[in-house]
Every structure is written in structure tokens, then in C-alpha cells.
Amino acid sequence: MKRKLGLCFVGAICLLFTAAAFLGCSKADGSSDKVSIRIMTRWSDDAPYSKFWRSKIEEFSKTNADGITVVDESLSDEAAFLDKLRSSIATGNQPEIFIEYGGSRIIDYVEAGILLDVQPYLDADPAWRDSFLDDLFDKWHFADYPGTFGVPTQFYAVFLFYNKKILADAGFTAPPESIDEWRRMCDVLLAKGQQAMTLGEKDNWRGGHFVNNLVMKSYGAQGVIDISNRTMNYDDPRMIDLFAIVKEFNEKGYFGPNAVGVDAGTEDADFLSNKIAMRFIGSWFIPQIVSDYQGDINNVGVARFPYINPRFKDSYQGGTAEAYSISRRDKTNDASIKVVKYLTNSDYWAEAERYNQGGLYVSKFNSLPDTKIDPVTIAAKALLVEAKEFRDDIQTYDPESHMLDTARAAIQGLFIGNTPEQAAREIVSKEQIK
């Protein structure tokens, strides 16, 4: 569905974009010699993949034959990243390359003509185009705007990672498969004085991801479609029941003693130091387990997020997490493509797998001969063999671009006293398209 933006907004964006289109070049003929390409991601932290990525952009700057310098403007904190990106786009000074989540998150930018259509570049290099896994570009295609407006850079699936020893000490020989089993397991662990999980809801995407998985494990991908087109709105009793599970898990202490007071980094540390029994998180956590787990990595197990309806046990939150979008600026387009191609070709991913000793990636590639793949990755890949469908954040498919922030803020309210009905009303009250 083509949405109508305010003409003043589009006009302002386009004027700013036109003025900014001449920035960043160094030669009158528009060649890429000595061009500075700014790139903005969330990989500024010390996670293994972030370190690898930074080493590759430094390598590109030093070795490319075109004199292109890559300037890293990344921020790991999601809220700070999104605020910086939005403000830079509003002033027409956004980086030449930036990551985004696709779908409704970038439709305004597509409508305003800010983003480069990368399909001609993909078609000009079939080996690069065909190296990606199947069906990863869906969130960067739009029915009313022909073209492709991003290049996938991260594949993920959400799993339940668990500490085998802690579960065994509590009398469990396997992880929970259903949400009822999960409840019983958490009750037993807490009764024994063992913290079941930590949820870092100070970063409100964590509660958002919990709801995403509840939807996928209750209604599958169709549930995501129904929510996005309002066939099942957020104040539907079925959604209120899922919000009630969030509130229940928090009030019973399954998420730890103070979920809203700790961040996702605390979750990392608690699992890696064997403080908690389980953690649900995306597969991007695997390299950090390999790098920083305090103990024998074979003690870490991988399971599906527990199901509510067994029909959807193999439905996953996942797919393409992020893609590189390129600001459409005639004098830097080719240089930006060269950077993105360097960071997404098969050789890059083979090196990433070797560096991280495993991981799940967006590309088809042959592992390098000296690559050691960790047991956690092997277990995750085995589960994905049976996966039936993937969907990203529910709000990515929503026609209203504000809904990701709106839903996450409302879900966070469940951790500070709001009822499921209040959370639902808060979301619905901010809807514009009925």
C-alpha cells in the first residue's frame, strides 16, 4: 500500500538531500579517488563480530585501489544509534552507508528518494547477487517503488540458550519445549535459589523480542501479518493474553529481580558467568559465547524458544536482521557500492566464520580449511534444519513507521505496573491507519 506523506516533509527532505548530494567528493569528474565514505552501524562495542567488522573496514581503507577511506560513525546503543540516524537524515547529512531493519523502517526514505536502488549493481555482478541465501531481500522491496534498497548483512534466529549443569542440578535433563514447561522450570529454579533468567528491559527491544516470539509461537508468521494489517489488532484479546504472559514472567521473577533496571549487556555477563540458567537471544550471541564463556563451551545448550501452540514450534523470530542502505548521491554511489560489496561478499563471510569460530550468516560460502566451528553453532544449525518460517520484528511489517518504538515503549510499561489492557490501549491510541 502506498502511503501519502505530507508534501512539506517530503519537500524538505528532498531539498536537504539535494544539497547534501554534493558532499563527500574530491574530484570534479565524480570518480571515487580519495572519497571519504561514512558508515554507521551498531558495531562499536567489543563483541567478536564488531571487532572483526572494524578490522575489515580498516583493511579496505588501506588496501583498496580507488583511494576510498571509510569513516566509522557507529554507535552500539540502539536508541542512540536511531536518534543519530534520524537527526542526520532530517538535516540531509546522513552517512553514505548505514544499517537499518527494512520494511516500514525505511519506507519514508524510499518515498523521499534518499536511498540508492542497488538492484542494478547486484545484477551487474551475478556472483555477488547469487551468493546470498534465498529470500533475504523481502524487507527491502516495495510494491510501489521498483528496486532493492538494501544489501543484507546479518541473518539471525532467536533461540533459548541454556546452562546444562544448572538445569541438571535442578533435576532437568532437557530444556523446556512448551511455555508451560518453561514456567514449571523457572518455579523450580527460583525455589532452589537459582536465578532462572535475566532480561535487560532497560533496553526495551528485549521485551519487544519476547512478544515477537510469543506471537510466532502462538500464531506463526500469519500472526505477524494479521497484526500488521490490523486483522488482529493490539487490543485483540489474543494479544492482551500475550501481554499478560510478559507481566506474569516479570512479576514472578522469571526475568530476574529488576528487569527494567538492567540492560542487555547485563544479560550477556550473567549468562557467560554461569549466573543464570537460560537466556533467549538471537544467534548473534553465539560468537560471544565462543569468545567469552567462562567454562567448557559444551556446557551451553541451544533450544527453540518454547512454544504456546505446538503447531508453531518451528516458527522463529529471525531472517534478515539488518541491511546496508546507501544514500543516493551521484558522486559517491560507486564508492559506496565498492565498500558494501567488500563487506558482504563470500570471502568476507568465510573470514567472519573463521574469526568467530562459527556463526550464522547471510551468504552461501565454503568454509576456509582452517576454520573451527564451535558446538553451539553446530547445535543451532541442526535446529534450523527443521525451521518452517521466519519473521523479523512484528512492527517491521507495519504500514506505520513509528510502531516499533510505540510498541516497545508500551511493552516496557508492563514492567513498571501497567496492565496488559493499558499496554494495548497505549499502542492502539497512537495508530493512524485503521
C-alpha positions in Angstrom: 0.0 0.0 0.0 1.4 3.4 -1.0 1.3 5.8 1.9 0.9 9.6 1.4 3.5 11.6 3.2 3.0 15.3 3.9 4.3 17.4 1.0 6.1 19.7 3.2 8.0 16.8 4.8 8.9 15.2 1.5 9.9 18.5 0.0 12.1 19.4 2.9 13.8 16.1 2.9 14.4 16.2 -0.9 15.8 19.7 -0.7 18.2 18.8 2.0 19.1 15.6 0.2 19.8 17.5 -3.0 22.1 19.9 -1.1 23.9 17.1 0.6 24.3 15.1 -2.5 27.4 17.1 -3.4 29.2 16.4 -0.2 32.0 13.9 0.1 33.5 14.0 -3.3 37.0 15.2 -4.1 37.2 15.3 -7.9 35.3 17.3 -10.5 34.7 14.2 -12.7 33.0 12.4 -9.8 35.4 9.5 -9.6 35.9 7.7 -6.3 39.5 8.7 -5.9 40.1 9.9 -2.3 36.4 9.8 -1.4 35.5 9.5 2.2 32.6 7.2 2.8 31.0 7.5 6.2 29.4 4.3 7.5 27.1 4.0 10.5 26.3 0.6 12.2 25.8 -0.6 15.8 29.1 -2.4 15.8 31.2 -0.1 18.0 31.3 -2.5 21.0 33.8 -5.2 21.9 31.7 -8.2 20.6 33.7 -10.5 18.4 31.9 -9.7 15.2 32.2 -6.0 15.9 35.9 -6.3 16.2 36.1 -8.3 13.0 34.0 -5.8 11.1 36.1 -2.9 12.3 39.3 -4.7 11.2 37.8 -5.2 7.7 36.8 -1.5 7.2 40.4 -0.6 8.2 41.7 -3.1 5.8 39.6 -1.8 3.0 40.7 1.8 3.6 44.4 0.7 3.5 44.2 -1.7 0.5 41.6 -0.5 -2.0 43.0 0.7 -5.3 40.5 3.6 -5.5 41.7 5.7 -2.6 38.4 5.3 -0.7 38.6 6.0 3.0 35.9 4.5 5.2 35.0 6.7 8.3 33.3 4.7 11.0 30.5 6.6 12.8 29.0 3.6 14.6 27.1 3.5 17.9 26.3 0.3 19.7 23.4 1.6 21.8 20.3 1.2 19.6 18.4 4.2 20.9 21.4 6.5 20.4 22.0 5.0 17.0 18.5 5.5 15.8 18.3 9.1 17.2 21.6 10.0 15.5 20.4 8.4 12.2 17.1 10.2 12.2 18.5 13.6 13.0 21.2 13.2 10.4 18.6 12.3 7.7 16.4 15.2 8.8 19.3 17.6 8.1 20.3 15.8 4.9 23.7 14.9 6.3 23.2 11.1 6.9 26.2 8.8 6.3 26.8 7.4 2.8 26.1 3.9 4.2 24.0 2.9 7.2 22.3 -0.2 8.5 18.6 -0.3 9.0 15.9 -3.0 9.6 14.0 -2.6 6.4 10.2 -2.6 5.8 8.3 0.3 7.4 11.6 1.5 8.9 12.8 2.8 5.6 9.7 3.4 3.5 9.8 7.1 4.2 13.4 7.3 3.0 12.4 5.3 -0.2 9.5 7.6 -0.9 11.6 10.7 -0.4 14.2 9.4 -2.9 17.0 9.3 -0.3 18.1 5.7 -0.9 20.0 4.2 -3.8 18.4 1.3 -5.7 21.1 -1.4 -5.5 19.4 -3.8 -7.9 21.4 -2.6 -11.0 24.6 -3.2 -9.1 23.6 -6.7 -7.9 22.6 -7.6 -11.5 25.9 -6.3 -12.8 27.7 -8.8 -10.6 25.7 -12.1 -10.6 28.3 -13.9 -8.5 27.7 -11.4 -5.7 24.0 -11.2 -6.2 23.6 -15.0 -6.1 25.8 -15.5 -3.1 23.1 -14.5 -0.7 20.8 -17.0 0.9 17.3 -17.2 -0.6 14.5 -14.8 0.2 16.6 -12.3 2.3 15.7 -9.1 0.4 11.9 -9.1 1.1 12.1 -6.2 3.6 14.0 -4.0 1.1 11.5 -4.4 -1.8 8.3 -2.2 -2.0 5.4 -2.8 -4.4 5.0 0.9 -5.3 8.8 1.6 -5.7 10.6 -0.8 -8.0 14.1 -1.7 -6.9 16.1 -3.0 -4.0 17.1 -0.6 -1.2 19.4 -2.6 1.0 22.1 -5.3 1.0 21.6 -8.0 3.7 24.4 -8.1 6.3 23.0 -10.1 9.2 20.9 -13.3 9.4 19.6 -14.3 12.8 17.2 -16.6 14.6 16.2 -16.3 18.2 17.0 -19.3 20.4 16.8 -20.3 24.0 20.4 -20.8 25.2 20.7 -22.8 28.5 23.3 -23.9 31.0 23.2 -27.7 31.1 24.8 -28.0 34.5 22.4 -25.6 36.2 19.4 -27.4 34.7 20.8 -30.8 35.7 21.5 -29.7 39.2 17.8 -28.7 39.4 16.8 -32.1 38.2 16.1 -31.3 34.5 17.6 -33.4 31.7 16.4 -31.2 28.8 15.4 -27.6 28.2 11.7 -26.6 28.1 9.8 -27.2 24.9 6.5 -25.6 25.8 5.8 -22.4 27.7 4.1 -24.4 30.5 7.3 -26.5 30.9 9.2 -23.2 31.0 7.0 -21.9 33.8 7.5 -25.0 35.8 11.2 -25.0 35.3 11.5 -21.4 36.4 9.5 -22.1 39.5 11.8 -24.9 40.5 14.9 -22.9 39.8 13.7 -20.0 41.9 12.6 -22.3 44.7 16.2 -23.6 44.8 17.6 -20.1 44.9 18.8 -20.1 41.3 18.0 -17.2 39.1 16.3 -18.5 36.0 17.0 -15.7 33.6 18.0 -12.0 33.3 16.0 -9.7 31.0 17.7 -6.4 30.3 14.5 -4.4 29.7 16.3 -1.1 30.2 16.9 -1.8 26.5 13.3 -2.0 25.6 13.9 -4.1 22.5 14.3 -7.1 24.8 10.6 -7.0 25.9 9.7 -6.4 22.3 11.6 -9.5 21.2 9.8 -11.5 23.9 6.4 -10.5 22.5 7.6 -11.2 18.9 8.4 -14.8 19.9 5.2 -15.2 21.8 3.3 -14.3 18.6 5.4 -16.6 16.4 5.0 -19.5 18.8 1.2 -18.9 19.1 0.2 -17.9 15.6 3.2 -18.3 13.4 4.0 -15.9 10.5 0.3 -15.4 9.8 0.1 -13.7 13.2 2.7 -11.2 12.2 0.7 -10.5 9.0 -2.6 -10.2 10.9 -1.1 -7.7 13.4 0.4 -5.6 10.7 -2.8 -5.3 8.7 -4.9 -5.0 11.9 -6.8 -8.2 11.4 -5.6 -8.9 14.9 -5.0 -5.5 16.5 -3.0 -4.9 19.6 -6.2 -4.7 21.8 -7.4 -8.0 20.5 -7.9 -10.4 23.4 -5.4 -12.7 21.9 -2.7 -10.0 22.1 -3.8 -9.0 25.6 -3.2 -12.6 26.6 0.3 -12.5 25.3 1.0 -9.2 27.1 -0.3 -10.9 30.3 2.5 -13.5 29.9 5.1 -10.8 29.8 3.7 -9.3 33.0 3.4 -12.7 34.6 7.0 -13.7 33.9 8.2 -10.4 35.3 6.1 -10.4 38.4 7.1 -14.0 39.2 10.8 -13.1 39.0 11.5 -15.3 35.9 13.3 -12.3 34.3 15.3 -11.5 37.4 14.7 -9.2 40.3 14.8 -5.9 38.4 14.4 -6.3 34.6 13.7 -2.7 33.8 16.8 -1.6 35.7 19.4 -3.7 33.8 20.4 -3.7 30.2 21.2 -6.3 27.6 24.8 -6.2 28.4 24.0 -7.5 31.9 22.2 -10.4 30.3 25.4 -11.2 28.4 27.5 -11.1 31.5 25.1 -13.1 33.6 24.8 -16.0 31.2 28.5 -16.0 30.3 29.5 -16.1 34.0 27.0 -19.0 34.8 24.8 -16.9 37.0 21.6 -17.7 35.1 20.1 -20.9 33.8 18.6 -19.7 30.5 18.7 -16.8 28.1 16.6 -16.1 25.0 18.5 -14.1 22.4 19.4 -14.0 18.7 22.1 -16.1 17.1 24.4 -13.1 17.1 25.2 -14.0 20.7 26.9 -17.2 19.6 30.3 -15.6 18.8 30.3 -14.0 22.2 29.7 -17.4 23.8 32.6 -18.8 21.9 34.8 -15.9 22.9 33.8 -15.2 26.5 32.0 -18.1 28.1 33.5 -18.9 31.5 33.8 -22.6 31.4 33.6 -25.5 29.0 31.5 -24.4 26.0 30.0 -27.8 25.7 28.0 -26.9 28.8 26.0 -24.4 26.7 22.9 -25.9 25.1 20.6 -24.4 22.4 16.9 -24.9 22.1 13.9 -23.4 20.4 12.0 -20.6 22.1 9.3 -22.6 23.9 6.0 -22.9 22.0 2.5 -22.0 23.1 0.8 -23.8 20.1 2.8 -26.9 19.2 1.9 -26.3 15.5 4.3 -23.4 15.5 7.2 -24.8 17.5 9.4 -24.4 14.4 8.4 -20.8 13.7 11.2 -18.4 14.5 11.7 -14.8 15.0 14.5 -14.3 12.5 15.5 -13.8 8.9 17.5 -10.7 7.7 18.2 -8.6 10.8 19.9 -5.7 9.1 21.0 -4.5 5.7 23.3 -1.8 4.4 21.3 1.1 2.8 23.2 3.6 0.7 22.4 7.3 0.5 21.7 8.2 -3.1 24.5 10.7 -4.0 25.7 10.5 -7.6 29.3 11.3 -6.8 29.6 8.7 -4.1 27.3 5.9 -5.2 30.0 3.8 -6.9 32.4 4.2 -4.0 29.7 3.2 -1.5 28.8 0.1 -3.5 32.5 -0.9 -3.5 32.6 -0.7 0.3 29.3 -2.6 0.7 30.4 -5.3 -1.7 33.7 -5.7 0.2 31.7 -6.2 3.4 29.2 -8.7 2.0 31.0 -10.9 -0.5 31.5 -14.6 0.1 35.2 -14.2 1.1 34.2 -11.7 3.8 31.7 -14.2 5.3 34.2 -17.1 5.2 36.7 -15.0 7.1 34.0 -13.9 9.6 33.1 -17.6 10.2 36.8 -18.4 10.8 37.3 -15.3 13.1 34.2 -16.1 15.1 34.7 -19.9 15.0 31.1 -20.3 13.8 28.0 -18.2 13.5 25.1 -17.9 11.1 25.5 -15.6 8.0 23.6 -14.2 5.1 25.8 -15.8 2.4 26.5 -19.1 0.7 30.2 -19.7 1.0 32.7 -22.5 1.5 34.3 -22.6 4.9 38.1 -21.9 4.9 40.2 -25.0 5.5 41.4 -23.9 8.9 38.0 -22.9 10.3 36.9 -24.4 13.6 33.2 -24.4 14.1 32.0 -24.3 17.7 29.5 -26.8 19.2 26.9 -24.1 19.8 26.8 -23.1 16.1 26.5 -26.8 15.2 23.5 -27.2 17.6 21.8 -24.1 16.3 22.2 -25.2 12.6 20.7 -28.5 13.5 17.6 -26.9 14.9 17.3 -24.6 11.8 17.1 -27.7 9.5 13.6 -28.1 10.8 12.7 -24.4 10.8 9.5 -23.7 8.8 9.3 -19.9 8.7 11.0 -16.7 9.9 9.7 -13.3 10.6 11.6 -10.2 11.9 10.2 -7.7 14.5 6.4 -7.6 14.0 6.4 -3.8 13.5 8.9 -4.1 10.7 5.9 -5.1 8.5 3.6 -2.5 9.8 2.5 0.3 7.5 3.1 2.9 10.2 6.8 3.5 10.7 6.5 4.6 14.3 5.1 1.4 15.5 8.4 -0.3 16.5 9.1 2.5 19.0 5.4 2.7 20.1 5.0 -1.0 20.8 8.3 -1.3 22.6 7.5 1.6 24.9 4.1 0.2 25.7 5.5 -3.3 26.4 8.1 -1.7 28.7 5.2 -0.3 30.7 4.2 -3.8 31.7 7.4 -3.9 33.7 6.6 -0.8 35.7 3.0 -1.5 36.7 0.8 -1.1 33.6 -1.8 -3.7 32.9 -1.9 -5.7 29.6 -5.0 -3.7 28.7 -3.2 -0.4 29.3 -0.3 -1.5 27.1 -2.8 -2.4 24.3 -4.6 0.9 24.6 -1.4 2.8 24.5 -0.4 1.2 21.2 -3.9 1.5 19.6 -4.3 5.1 20.6 -1.3 6.1 18.5 -2.4 4.3 15.4 -3.1 6.5 12.4 -4.1 3.9 9.8 -7.2 2.0 10.7 
